[in-house]
């Protein structure tokens, strides 16, 4: 047995009902190795690391940790063996403060006579943040209402607090903004220097190659390739992932902004205390207006405020096409606006309801007949047509959303708005956690909407995405507009980052 | 009635419970339950539960609950009787409907605007309004409604009115935006708000509809009993809540809320009460305990069944099912 293999997996199988999620998977991680795991949505990545983390049991096969058999019965079990995980979908408990979330299930050590000492707990949590150099988080605040990014960092702190020898990161970078991504990269390097191992899952091929030592590519639950990161190219990886050639170029090809003169929405001096200050901009017909910035730049709040979800303390949101002020989300909904939130599972979709119910929700007003009648046949047809058009992978339209993969959830999330006659589309990180195939499709849908005259506000943590799609790009810093760059000007990552920081 | 591609265990249990209860009491009562006379009593006893249950469904679908329907019924009955006796019998109807609705609007406004959990607010109302009812009853002398208004209990008025109310509520709940918005709020309030559902307004509407049905309920009860009493509306909220949950609507509301379930649950609970009376248990000290145990049993089975079917529903064809919830469960 090769002793420098820390974790070895031999012939692992996992079934979910009729679905064979992991087929005879063999794979290993060395001590001090940063391992990348990549594959399309549904290729079995998360299933694999969930088994390593003790969330699922395996149906057959063997896992060896330091050469000894390893079959964790629970995440706590895995923690005790030095393995911890940060899940893709959010795993913090909203009604508990951040500090408690860090030590979730392990509060015993702070308990005296049945009472948990929050002071000791928060102190220990603060030490963890200090030790791993994580961005500061208000530890005694409830995690409910915190930004995705903050919640993700709390999860990261939780995983790190067990002092793991093997850390599993499932799609974490996509929830982070530029500056915190860099912190994460530093953290990964630090772990490597300490002789710890990390398994990273991400859909961003370039990032994966940059930060890992080796990459394992999965397809349909099987390993299709093991490569050394320094010797591969993004195109090679993509090819392995989908099994066919895929062009790396799914953004816009043109370099000139192209939009009509007609202003759809005019925002003036929009201020939300503590979030954004005096933000003014116009969006035109057929325009994609990008927003980017660091984590405290307030870009996500702009989207929420424009759709009437947070009450601004000052400023105006003037929907020119209808000549009215947007003061509430229901008014926005009634007036052909659409909003796709960043947090798909908690803010956008009713995950325990069916695909059908999620599809029709924003269009109910349009689907009404006489005396408000919603014909079941009409609703069903709409949901079925959209499911077919977007090729959502599902057994039927009555399947619940939580059984879908991230990419397919996002198709429903975005697609249900495109079924409407919308004039303004607000997208907040529309490609978070989706694979390249779905990503390309989402960009295609955005271009299609643009051609139909829809004005789009594209808010994103992915610089390449806003650069690739926008006509104009608003760079925000500390809640204010720092710069507006047109597509035909200095439209590069360097110039944007210079303004951002 | 409802098109469903998959019938889950969860959907079957309320039906099974209904049939078990039905046959159990039919047999134990030696067939007396099925006599024409008793069947008509069964129907009469279910009417109020069904009507108010249909209204309460709007509230429960949103994941809220209205525990003040019993006391609202008492208040509505007392005020309507008072008004009818003071200024004319015909006032009974508009006053009953108005008072019931106003109480509902009040609850809805407090729940939605001040974010008070509906459970706590309506429990407070249950106690507070009972005091008001006792106060009013202490100085009005007559408890009986004007004789002219007992016409409301005539079969040719009562049954068509009942059927019409259920059809209208069923239509609004199952086939209009209002019902769908209520369910969306129950599924995930944040999601509903982010899509643009007017959540605050819809909560007020739901409680108002519930209050309105209490107004109708008061009219049915006043006309059949002939007036009010000290006991009016006592424990009625429990009967309504049990009818809704026995029918298989989940406490969290959402898409599990369906009108037919209220009908089913109402009949089940009425048969239990009626059946216990038939076999001579209603006068004993055990009857309430027996009711309680039966309800617990049926609800337990329903919840178990819903957990089972959830497991089947979450068959992940891919790697991204929400394992985090299991994660939380394991860690918590």
HADDOCK unambig.tbl for C-alpha pairs under 7 A between the chains (distance, minus, plus):
assign (segid A and resid 16 and name CA) (segid B and resid 315 and name CA) 6.03 0.50 0.50
assign (segid A and resid 16 and name CA) (segid B and resid 316 and name CA) 6.22 0.50 0.50
assign (segid A and resid 17 and name CA) (segid B and resid 315 and name CA) 6.43 0.50 0.50
assign (segid A and resid 19 and name CA) (segid B and resid 317 and name CA) 5.60 0.50 0.50
assign (segid A and resid 21 and name CA) (segid B and resid 318 and name CA) 6.44 0.50 0.50
assign (segid A and resid 42 and name CA) (segid B and resid 317 and name CA) 6.93 0.50 0.50
assign (segid A and resid 42 and name CA) (segid B and resid 318 and name CA) 3.90 0.50 0.50
assign (segid A and resid 42 and name CA) (segid B and resid 319 and name CA) 5.11 0.50 0.50
assign (segid A and resid 43 and name CA) (segid B and resid 318 and name CA) 6.62 0.50 0.50
assign (segid A and resid 43 and name CA) (segid B and resid 319 and name CA) 6.77 0.50 0.50
assign (segid A and resid 44 and name CA) (segid B and resid 318 and name CA) 6.26 0.50 0.50
assign (segid A and resid 44 and name CA) (segid B and resid 319 and name CA) 4.92 0.50 0.50
assign (segid A and resid 45 and name CA) (segid B and resid 319 and name CA) 6.27 0.50 0.50
assign (segid A and resid 46 and name CA) (segid B and resid 319 and name CA) 4.96 0.50 0.50
assign (segid A and resid 46 and name CA) (segid B and resid 320 and name CA) 6.36 0.50 0.50
assign (segid A and resid 47 and name CA) (segid B and resid 319 and name CA) 4.95 0.50 0.50
assign (segid A and resid 55 and name CA) (segid B and resid 327 and name CA) 6.45 0.50 0.50
assign (segid A and resid 74 and name CA) (segid B and resid 330 and name CA) 6.86 0.50 0.50
assign (segid A and resid 76 and name CA) (segid B and resid 331 and name CA) 6.94 0.50 0.50
assign (segid A and resid 87 and name CA) (segid B and resid 324 and name CA) 6.52 0.50 0.50
assign (segid A and resid 89 and name CA) (segid B and resid 322 and name CA) 6.75 0.50 0.50
assign (segid A and resid 89 and name CA) (segid B and resid 324 and name CA) 6.64 0.50 0.50
assign (segid A and resid 90 and name CA) (segid B and resid 324 and name CA) 6.90 0.50 0.50
assign (segid A and resid 91 and name CA) (segid B and resid 324 and name CA) 5.29 0.50 0.50
assign (segid A and resid 91 and name CA) (segid B and resid 328 and name CA) 6.82 0.50 0.50
assign (segid A and resid 104 and name CA) (segid B and resid 331 and name CA) 6.33 0.50 0.50
assign (segid A and resid 104 and name CA) (segid B and resid 332 and name CA) 6.34 0.50 0.50
assign (segid A and resid 105 and name CA) (segid B and resid 331 and name CA) 4.61 0.50 0.50
assign (segid A and resid 105 and name CA) (segid B and resid 332 and name CA) 4.83 0.50 0.50
assign (segid A and resid 309 and name CA) (segid B and resid 194 and name CA) 6.86 0.50 0.50
assign (segid A and resid 329 and name CA) (segid B and resid 194 and name CA) 6.98 0.50 0.50
assign (segid A and resid 329 and name CA) (segid B and resid 196 and name CA) 4.46 0.50 0.50
assign (segid A and resid 330 and name CA) (segid B and resid 196 and name CA) 4.12 0.50 0.50
assign (segid A and resid 330 and name CA) (segid B and resid 197 and name CA) 5.52 0.50 0.50
assign (segid A and resid 330 and name CA) (segid B and resid 198 and name CA) 5.37 0.50 0.50
assign (segid A and resid 332 and name CA) (segid B and resid 196 and name CA) 6.98 0.50 0.50
assign (segid A and resid 333 and name CA) (segid B and resid 196 and name CA) 5.31 0.50 0.50
assign (segid A and resid 346 and name CA) (segid B and resid 191 and name CA) 6.75 0.50 0.50
assign (segid A and resid 347 and name CA) (segid B and resid 190 and name CA) 5.56 0.50 0.50
assign (segid A and resid 347 and name CA) (segid B and resid 191 and name CA) 4.56 0.50 0.50
assign (segid A and resid 347 and name CA) (segid B and resid 194 and name CA) 6.41 0.50 0.50
assign (segid A and resid 348 and name CA) (segid B and resid 191 and name CA) 5.01 0.50 0.50
assign (segid A and resid 348 and name CA) (segid B and resid 194 and name CA) 6.71 0.50 0.50
assign (segid A and resid 349 and name CA) (segid B and resid 191 and name CA) 6.03 0.50 0.50
assign (segid A and resid 350 and name CA) (segid B and resid 187 and name CA) 5.87 0.50 0.50
assign (segid A and resid 350 and name CA) (segid B and resid 188 and name CA) 5.88 0.50 0.50
assign (segid A and resid 350 and name CA) (segid B and resid 191 and name CA) 6.55 0.50 0.50
assign (segid A and resid 353 and name CA) (segid B and resid 255 and name CA) 6.67 0.50 0.50
assign (segid A and resid 362 and name CA) (segid B and resid 195 and name CA) 6.35 0.50 0.50
assign (segid A and resid 364 and name CA) (segid B and resid 177 and name CA) 6.13 0.50 0.50
assign (segid A and resid 372 and name CA) (segid B and resid 176 and name CA) 5.54 0.50 0.50
assign (segid A and resid 373 and name CA) (segid B and resid 175 and name CA) 5.71 0.50 0.50
assign (segid A and resid 373 and name CA) (segid B and resid 176 and name CA) 5.40 0.50 0.50
assign (segid A and resid 374 and name CA) (segid B and resid 175 and name CA) 5.04 0.50 0.50
assign (segid A and resid 374 and name CA) (segid B and resid 176 and name CA) 5.36 0.50 0.50
assign (segid A and resid 375 and name CA) (segid B and resid 175 and name CA) 6.90 0.50 0.50
assign (segid A and resid 398 and name CA) (segid B and resid 5 and name CA) 6.91 0.50 0.50
assign (segid A and resid 402 and name CA) (segid B and resid 314 and name CA) 6.84 0.50 0.50
assign (segid A and resid 402 and name CA) (segid B and resid 321 and name CA) 6.25 0.50 0.50
assign (segid A and resid 402 and name CA) (segid B and resid 322 and name CA) 6.85 0.50 0.50
assign (segid A and resid 403 and name CA) (segid B and resid 314 and name CA) 5.18 0.50 0.50
assign (segid A and resid 403 and name CA) (segid B and resid 315 and name CA) 6.08 0.50 0.50
assign (segid A and resid 403 and name CA) (segid B and resid 316 and name CA) 5.12 0.50 0.50
assign (segid A and resid 403 and name CA) (segid B and resid 321 and name CA) 5.90 0.50 0.50
assign (segid A and resid 404 and name CA) (segid B and resid 316 and name CA) 6.94 0.50 0.50
assign (segid A and resid 405 and name CA) (segid B and resid 318 and name CA) 6.14 0.50 0.50
assign (segid A and resid 405 and name CA) (segid B and resid 319 and name CA) 6.96 0.50 0.50
assign (segid A and resid 405 and name CA) (segid B and resid 320 and name CA) 5.17 0.50 0.50
assign (segid A and resid 405 and name CA) (segid B and resid 321 and name CA) 6.97 0.50 0.50
assign (segid A and resid 406 and name CA) (segid B and resid 320 and name CA) 6.52 0.50 0.50
